[in-house]
């Protein structure tokens, strides 16, 4: 239910991207990132439509003229889905779908779909399904059928529930089942963490913006063979490996899911047990793509997620990665107390 299992030769949906600039400063980096998300979500983008607005419009998110332009583009390119790089209300989604006669997926929906494709472990699939159901539960609408009304007709007289109520009840039941299963997984993780703490084994957690090179660095340090690729959210399921460090002894290194701007709260909530490894780590290695023109904004976005999961107080070392693609040389930056606060490296 609601799980996306990759097929041997997945068919790509034809898509149109909609991006709205809400200020005179046209921030193209946001649009480029969303285009990468669309590519990661296995879509074939036929056209990118942009608009300039002071604020979202109530009915279509954009003005009626722009909405009709989108509808015409859908017909021209035989599009399956419109990807919107913003959060839409259920009503805006419904109105755009009705006008354009195709699916409309907002930014949160795209990220959830990517996570569904990437989930490999049992826990990861449970977490993604829970996040999808949380998102879906806020967007349920009454179906346009004659069967969803409580009225006096054969089989429909007396007490009963509408189709909308049935959907809500079934989703609520399924979410309770998933939360119960994830609670068991969380208990197991917590028990493992307690065992490491009793044995005085420190945990070092790799965190950072998606595609900063965490998994490549993880493989370089641990000699592991974790899947690493130049794409967003290549890593979803956390991986832990034991290390032997000079003067410290045994430690555990954890590779975690990458963060992104406006990471859906439903995902943060669903991945609570996974992210707990980060919140209770002894040290965070904040991996940064030093060549990314938005590295400072990415650092801020990661720090916000760390704050959301109560990991902002964990000691952190900044790791500026991918110096092989820049003019930087390998070096360590120290603070006034001669403690290292940043290192410049290449995972390759």
C-alpha positions in Angstrom: 0.0 0.0 0.0 1.5 3.3 -1.2 4.9 1.7 -1.7 6.7 2.5 -5.0 8.8 -0.5 -6.0 11.2 0.3 -8.9 10.5 -1.8 -12.1 13.2 -3.2 -14.3 12.6 -0.5 -16.9 10.6 2.3 -15.3 8.5 4.4 -17.7 9.1 8.1 -17.3 6.2 10.5 -16.9 6.1 13.5 -19.2 6.1 16.5 -17.0 5.9 20.3 -16.8 7.6 22.2 -14.1 5.9 25.3 -12.6 8.1 27.7 -10.6 6.9 31.1 -9.3 9.2 34.0 -8.5 7.8 35.9 -5.6 10.4 38.7 -5.6 12.2 40.8 -8.2 15.3 38.7 -7.4 14.9 35.7 -9.6 16.6 32.9 -7.6 17.4 30.4 -10.4 19.2 28.1 -8.0 15.9 27.0 -6.4 14.6 26.2 -9.8 17.7 24.3 -10.8 17.5 22.2 -7.6 13.8 21.4 -8.3 14.8 20.3 -11.9 17.3 17.9 -10.3 14.5 16.6 -8.0 12.2 16.1 -11.1 15.0 14.2 -12.8 15.6 12.1 -9.7 11.8 11.4 -9.6 12.1 9.7 -13.0 10.2 12.3 -15.0 10.9 13.7 -18.5 10.5 17.4 -18.2 9.0 18.8 -21.5 8.7 22.4 -20.4 9.6 24.7 -17.5 7.0 27.4 -17.0 7.8 30.4 -14.7 5.6 33.1 -13.3 6.1 36.3 -11.3 3.6 37.0 -8.4 3.6 39.1 -5.3 1.7 36.3 -3.5 0.0 33.0 -4.3 -3.4 33.2 -5.8 -6.2 31.4 -4.0 -7.7 29.3 -6.8 -4.8 28.1 -9.0 -1.8 29.3 -6.9 -1.0 31.4 -10.1 -3.3 33.7 -12.0 -6.0 32.4 -14.3 -4.1 33.4 -17.5 -1.0 31.5 -16.4 -3.1 28.5 -15.4 -4.6 28.4 -18.8 -1.2 28.7 -20.3 -0.2 25.6 -18.3 -3.3 23.8 -19.5 -2.4 24.5 -23.1 1.2 23.3 -22.6 -0.2 20.0 -21.1 -2.2 19.4 -24.3 0.8 20.4 -26.5 3.3 18.1 -24.9 0.8 15.3 -23.9 1.9 15.7 -20.2 1.1 13.2 -17.5 2.0 15.4 -14.4 2.6 19.0 -13.4 5.4 19.4 -10.9 5.0 22.6 -8.8 8.1 23.8 -6.9 5.9 25.1 -4.0 3.5 23.8 -1.4 -0.1 23.8 -2.7 -3.3 23.6 -0.7 -5.7 20.7 -1.5 -8.1 23.1 -3.2 -5.3 24.6 -5.5 -4.2 21.1 -6.4 -7.8 20.0 -7.2 -8.5 23.2 -9.2 -5.3 22.8 -11.3 -6.0 19.1 -12.0 -9.6 19.9 -13.0 -8.4 22.7 -15.4 -5.4 20.8 -16.9 -6.9 17.3 -16.8 -3.7 15.8 -15.4 -2.0 15.0 -12.1 -0.5 17.9 -10.1 2.2 17.2 -7.5 3.7 19.8 -5.3 7.3 20.0 -3.9 6.5 17.8 -0.9 4.8 15.2 -3.1 7.9 15.0 -5.3 10.3 14.5 -2.4 8.0 11.8 -0.9 7.9 10.0 -4.3 11.7 10.1 -4.5 12.0 8.7 -1.0 9.5 5.9 -1.9 11.7 5.0 -4.9 14.9 5.0 -2.8 13.6 3.0 0.3 15.2 -0.4 0.3 15.1 -1.6 3.9 11.9 -2.7 5.7 12.2 0.2 8.1 12.7 2.7 5.3 9.6 1.5 3.5 7.5 1.8 6.6 8.8 5.3 7.3 8.1 6.5 3.7 4.6 5.0 3.7 3.8 6.7 7.1 5.0 10.0 5.7 2.9 9.6 2.5 -0.2 8.7 4.5 0.3 11.8 6.8 0.6 13.9 3.7 -2.4 12.3 2.1 -4.6 12.5 5.2 -4.6 16.3 5.0 -5.6 16.3 1.3 -8.6 14.0 1.3 -11.6 15.4 -0.5 -15.1 14.1 -1.1 -15.3 12.0 -4.2 -17.7 12.9 -6.9 -19.7 9.8 -6.9 -23.3 9.0 -5.8 -22.1 6.5 -3.3 -20.4 8.9 -0.8 -23.5 10.6 0.5 -25.5 9.5 3.5 -29.0 9.5 2.1 -32.2 7.5 2.1 -31.6 4.9 -0.6 -31.4 1.2 -0.8 -28.4 0.1 1.2 -27.7 3.6 2.3 -30.4 4.3 4.9 -29.7 4.7 8.5 -26.4 5.3 10.3 -23.3 4.9 8.2 -20.3 6.8 7.0 -19.5 8.7 3.9 -16.7 7.5 1.6 -14.6 10.4 2.9 -15.1 9.2 6.5 -14.2 5.7 5.4 -11.0 6.8 3.7 -10.0 8.8 6.8 -10.7 5.8 9.1 -8.7 3.4 7.0 -5.8 5.8 6.8 -5.9 6.3 10.5 -5.9 2.5 11.1 -3.0 2.0 8.7 -1.0 4.9 10.3 -1.5 3.3 13.7 -0.2 0.0 12.4 2.9 1.6 10.9 3.6 3.7 14.0 3.4 0.5 16.1 5.9 -1.3 13.8 8.2 1.6 13.8 8.1 1.9 17.5 9.5 -1.6 17.7 12.3 -0.7 15.4 13.0 2.4 17.4 13.2 0.3 20.6 15.8 -1.9 18.9 17.8 1.1 17.8 17.6 2.6 21.2 18.8 -0.7 22.8 21.7 -0.8 20.3 22.7 2.8 21.2 22.5 2.0 25.0 24.8 -1.0 24.4 27.3 1.2 22.6 27.1 3.8 25.4 27.7 1.2 28.1 30.7 -0.1 26.1 31.8 3.6 25.8 31.8 3.4 22.0 31.4 6.9 20.5 29.1 7.4 17.5 30.2 9.7 14.7 27.3 10.7 12.3 27.7 12.1 8.8 25.2 14.8 8.1 24.8 17.3 5.3 22.8 18.6 2.4 21.8 16.0 -0.2 24.5 15.1 -2.7 27.3 16.7 -0.7 29.3 13.5 -0.9 28.5 11.8 2.4 28.3 8.3 1.2 31.5 8.6 -0.9 33.3 9.9 2.2 31.8 7.1 4.3 33.1 4.5 1.8 36.6 6.2 1.8 36.8 6.1 5.6 35.3 2.7 6.3 36.3 0.9 3.1 32.7 -0.1 2.8 30.7 -0.3 -0.5 27.6 1.8 0.3 25.7 3.0 -2.8 26.9 6.4 -3.8 25.9 8.4 -6.8 25.8 12.0 -8.1 22.1 12.4 -7.5 19.8 13.7 -4.8 18.9 11.3 -2.0 21.1 8.4 -3.2 21.2 7.3 0.5 18.0 6.8 2.4 18.6 3.9 4.7 21.2 4.6 7.4 24.4 2.5 7.4 26.6 2.0 10.5 30.2 0.7 10.4 32.8 0.1 13.2 36.1 2.0 13.0 39.4 1.7 14.8 40.7 5.3 15.5 44.1 6.2 16.9 44.1 7.2 20.5 40.3 6.5 20.7 39.8 2.9 19.8 36.5 1.6 18.6 34.0 4.0 17.2 30.9 3.8 15.0 30.4 5.9 11.9 26.8 6.4 10.7 25.9 7.5 7.1 22.5 9.2 7.1 19.9 10.6 4.7 20.7 14.0 3.2 18.7 17.1 4.1 17.2 19.6 1.7 15.5 23.0 2.0 11.9 22.8 3.1 12.3 19.2 4.1 8.7 18.0 4.6 7.8 17.8 8.3 6.0 14.5 7.7 9.4 13.0 6.6 11.2 14.4 9.6 8.5 12.9 11.9 8.4 9.5 10.1 12.2 9.2 10.1 12.4 10.1 13.8 14.1 6.8 14.9 16.6 7.0 12.0 17.5 10.6 12.8 17.8 9.7 16.5 21.2 8.3 15.6 22.2 11.8 14.7 20.7 13.5 17.8 22.5 11.1 20.1 25.9 11.0 18.3 29.1 12.0 20.0 30.2 14.0 17.0 28.6 15.3 13.8 30.7 15.5 10.6 28.8 18.2 8.6 29.7 17.4 5.0 29.6 20.4 2.6 30.0 20.6 -1.1 32.6 23.3 -1.2 31.9 24.0 -5.0 28.2 24.5 -4.5 27.5 28.2 -5.1 24.8 28.0 -2.4 26.9 26.2 0.2 26.2 28.9 2.9 22.4 28.5 2.4 22.8 24.7 2.4 24.6 24.9 5.8 21.8 27.0 7.2 19.2 24.5 5.9 21.1 21.6 7.5 21.4 23.5 10.8 17.7 24.1 10.8 16.9 20.4 10.4 19.4 19.6 13.2 17.6 22.0 15.4 14.3 20.4 14.5 15.6 17.0 15.6 17.2 18.4 18.7 20.8 17.7 17.5 21.9 21.4 17.3 24.0 21.0 20.5 26.0 18.0 19.3 29.7 18.9 18.7 30.1 19.5 15.0 33.1 19.5 12.6 32.6 21.1 9.2 33.9 18.9 6.4 34.3 20.8 3.1 34.3 18.1 0.5 35.0 17.9 -3.3 38.1 20.1 -3.1 39.4 18.2 -6.2 36.9 20.2 -8.2 38.1 23.5 -6.7 41.3 25.5 -6.0 41.3 24.6 -2.3 44.1 22.5 -0.8 43.7 19.9 2.0 44.0 21.7 5.3 42.5 22.1 8.8 41.0 25.3 10.2 41.4 25.8 14.0 39.7 28.2 16.4 41.4 30.4 19.0 41.6 27.5 21.4 43.4 25.5 18.7 40.5 23.1 18.3 39.7 22.0 14.7 36.4 23.5 13.4 36.7 22.7 9.7 38.6 20.5 7.3 39.0 20.6 3.6 39.1 17.2 1.9 38.3 15.2 -1.2 36.5 11.9 -0.7 38.1 10.6 -3.9 
